[in-house]
Amino acid sequence: MQADAYVNLIDASRSADVSAELVLPMQSLMKRGVAAGQANADLSSLVALLRLSKQGAEAGKTSTKSPPTMRLAGPDR
């Protein structure tokens, strides 16, 4: 899963004065994946952790809502 190498990506981002806010949540998921015994799995295995997190947070709830869409801002959008 390359969780150890991800630390280097975060350190390099910070050294280059680039925000690591996008990759930090991914590092947290990777650490959870390793703790769950998925150290040798690929990144797609993290999807199951996201589903489990959502189920735990919304126990007993059902929703028919679609997830929100993200709109990109820019001169040609």
Helices and strands as residue ranges (DSSP letters): H 3-15, H 24-35, G 43-45, H 46-57
